[in-house]
Structure formats: C-alpha cells, structure tokens
Amino acid sequence: MAQKQAFTVQAIQQVYSKKGYTWRTHYSDYPMTINLGGIRSPQRVANKFDDFIFMSVVTTPEDQTISQPQESLYLWPATTDPGLFWLGNPPSPHGTAILVPDQYTDVYSIDKHRGKYDALCQRLGPVYVYRDSNKDHLLDFDPQTVMKGYFGINIHRSHPLVPPDVVSKYSAGCQVFVDPNDYSMFMSFCYRSAEIYGNTFTYTLLESKDFS
C-alpha cells in the first residue's frame, strides 16, 4: 500500500479530478464543508484493517481576524472489505459483497446501523458491489460478478470500546472503522454536516494504486 504520507488533500483531489469525481468546494459563508471517502489497500488477504476512511474538513474561522478557511485531513484506519467470517459464510446466495470503487453521490444518510446505533447508512441510492462466492480467504474483484442495488453497505464502527485485531464479523461488505474513538470523531463531523446541508452524504471509494 502507498505510504500514508502520500494521501494528502492535494493528492486526493488530483485523483478525483482524473476520475471526473466531484469535490465539494468550501464557501466562506458556510461554517463547514466535508469530503468523505475511503482508500483501499491492494492486499487481497482478508481480515485486516489495512485500509483508510478519509475526511477533508474545511471550516470558516469564527475568529474574524483569520481570513482563510482552516482545512484538516483525517485518515482513519478501517476496512473497506468484508471480514473472513463473512467470506466463508456469504450472507447472500450470490456471494459476499465487496464495494466497487466509485463515487456514490448522495447515497448515504445518518440512520441506525442494524437498528442499534447511528452510522452512515446506504438508504438513498444504489451502489455497485463485486460478489465473492468461493468462500476462501482471498478478496475477489471480478468485474463479471458486479451487481447494483441496495445492499446495506453502511459506514460504521467495529467494537464499541476497543479496536479489534481482525475484521471477522464486523464487516460483511461495509466500510468499518477499527477505533471507536476515530468513529466518534467521524460521526461528530457528520452530525454537523447534516445540520448545515441536510442528511445526505457522498462516499467515494478510491484505491491506493490511484496514487501511484
């Protein structure tokens, strides 16, 4: 995987531009703007939190003596792939879902993940997924298996208290944070964005090879 240092705001924006994706621009009359996405590792062996979920957060300073908006990039360890348990026990007869890299515009909203706690849930539009049906420990990205639909590919946390060592049952294709503290920070930005722009979110999944 490319080094974490390679994933700067400028580098991510360049990938967006190459792929024709939309990067939300910040305007000074708005208090905050976010851009949200993931970066998938090339590692095909399942069960590791070896990916990133990123968020660019631009805020308008409350201090009027500061004229320029303040921008921060957060890179949180996560998985964008299903864990080994679900690869071996596909929840669908078509196979386990693996989200296809793409930009999913206004597909997500804050809702209850499995009715339990707030997360970004796939409620507002379809996504594309690969289907991995051979029940081994390797992630298969076969274009011939791609399906489009509402599959509950949510963005949520793993354990509520401590970071687990492996993905296991925490992801059946969802985008999952390893650290609950990172997830709490992430959701705080999401709540604020929902107050400003409404309860819709765009998620853009990239691959580390996009940065080479």
C-alpha positions, -999 to 999 in steps of 0.1 A, spaced: 0 0 0 11 35 -6 25 53 24 0 72 45 20 104 38 11 101 1 -25 107 9 -27 144 11 -56 166 2 -39 177 -30 -32 141 -40 -68 130 -33 -81 160 -52 -59 150 -82 -74 115 -82 -109 129 -80 -101 152 -110 -86 123 -131 -117 102 -125 -142 130 -130 -155 129 -95 -170 159 -77 -150 175 -49 -172 197 -27 -159 233 -26 -160 253 6 -176 288 5 -168 312 33 -205 318 41 -208 282 52 -193 272 86 -181 237 74 -177 216 43 -166 179 42 -155 154 15 -157 118 25 -141 87 11 -121 55 15 -87 43 2 -84 5 -4 -52 -14 1 -41 -38 -27 -39 -66 -1 -62 -94 -12 -58 -115 20 -89 -107 40 -95 -99 77 -71 -69 82 -79 -32 89 -54 -22 63 -75 5 45 -84 41 53 -115 61 56 -107 98 50 -125 131 55 -114 165 44 -129 191 68 -128 228 59 -142 253 84 -147 290 83 -129 306 113 -151 321 140 -122 345 147 -127 373 122 -90 382 123 -83 349 105 -93 354 69 -85 319 54 -107 288 60 -90 261 80 -86 227 63 -78 194 80 -75 159 65 -83 129 87 -71 94 77 -86 68 99 -76 31 98 -105 10 86 -115 -18 63 -134 -13 30 -137 -51 26 -156 -79 43 -141 -100 70 -130 -136 68 -161 -149 86 -185 -135 60 -163 -145 31 -166 -181 44 -203 -177 52 -218 -155 24 -250 -137 36 -263 -138 0 -266 -167 -24 -247 -145 -49 -217 -143 -26 -203 -118 -2 -204 -81 -12 -173 -60 -18 -179 -24 -26 -167 -14 -61 -145 18 -61 -166 47 -74 -182 79 -63 -216 73 -46 -233 107 -47 -260 115 -20 -264 77 -13 -258 79 25 -277 93 54 -274 91 92 -296 63 104 -294 33 128 -270 5 117 -290 -27 122 -313 -6 144 -286 -2 171 -266 29 168 -260 59 145 -240 53 113 -239 64 77 -263 40 61 -270 32 24 -306 45 23 -308 70 -6 -294 52 -36 -278 20 -51 -242 10 -50 -221 -14 -70 -206 -45 -54 -185 -74 -65 -197 -108 -54 -172 -132 -39 -187 -166 -37 -158 -191 -35 -155 -190 4 -118 -187 5 -96 -161 24 -89 -140 -7 -108 -110 -18 -120 -114 -54 -127 -83 -75 -142 -100 -106 -160 -74 -129 -182 -102 -142 -198 -105 -107 -207 -69 -103 -243 -62 -91 -261 -28 -85 -286 -23 -57 -294 -16 -21 -272 -40 -1 -268 -22 32 -232 -12 26 -230 11 56 -202 31 72 -199 21 108 -176 11 137 -164 -23 148 -162 -29 186 -178 -1 207 -150 1 232 -116 -13 219 -100 -17 185 -102 -54 174 -72 -72 159 -91 -86 129 -122 -78 109 -140 -111 114 -178 -105 117 -175 -67 118 -179 -63 81 -200 -82 55 -190 -56 29 -195 -24 50 -169 3 54 -158 -2 91 -137 19 115 -113 -1 137 -111 25 165 -143 36 183 -127 70 192 -120 77 155 -156 67 148 -169 92 174 -149 120 158 -162 110 123 -198 110 134 -194 144 151 -185 159 117 -213 140 101 -239 154 126 -226 189 119 -227 185 82 -263 172 84 -273 203 103 -258 225 75 -266 206 43 -292 181 53 -289 144 60 -273 133 27 -237 122 22 -215 113 -7 -189 85 -2 -161 80 -27 -140 48 -26 -105 50 -41 -77 25 -44 -41 31 -32 -29 23 -68 -47 55 -79 -19 75 -62 10 58 -80 
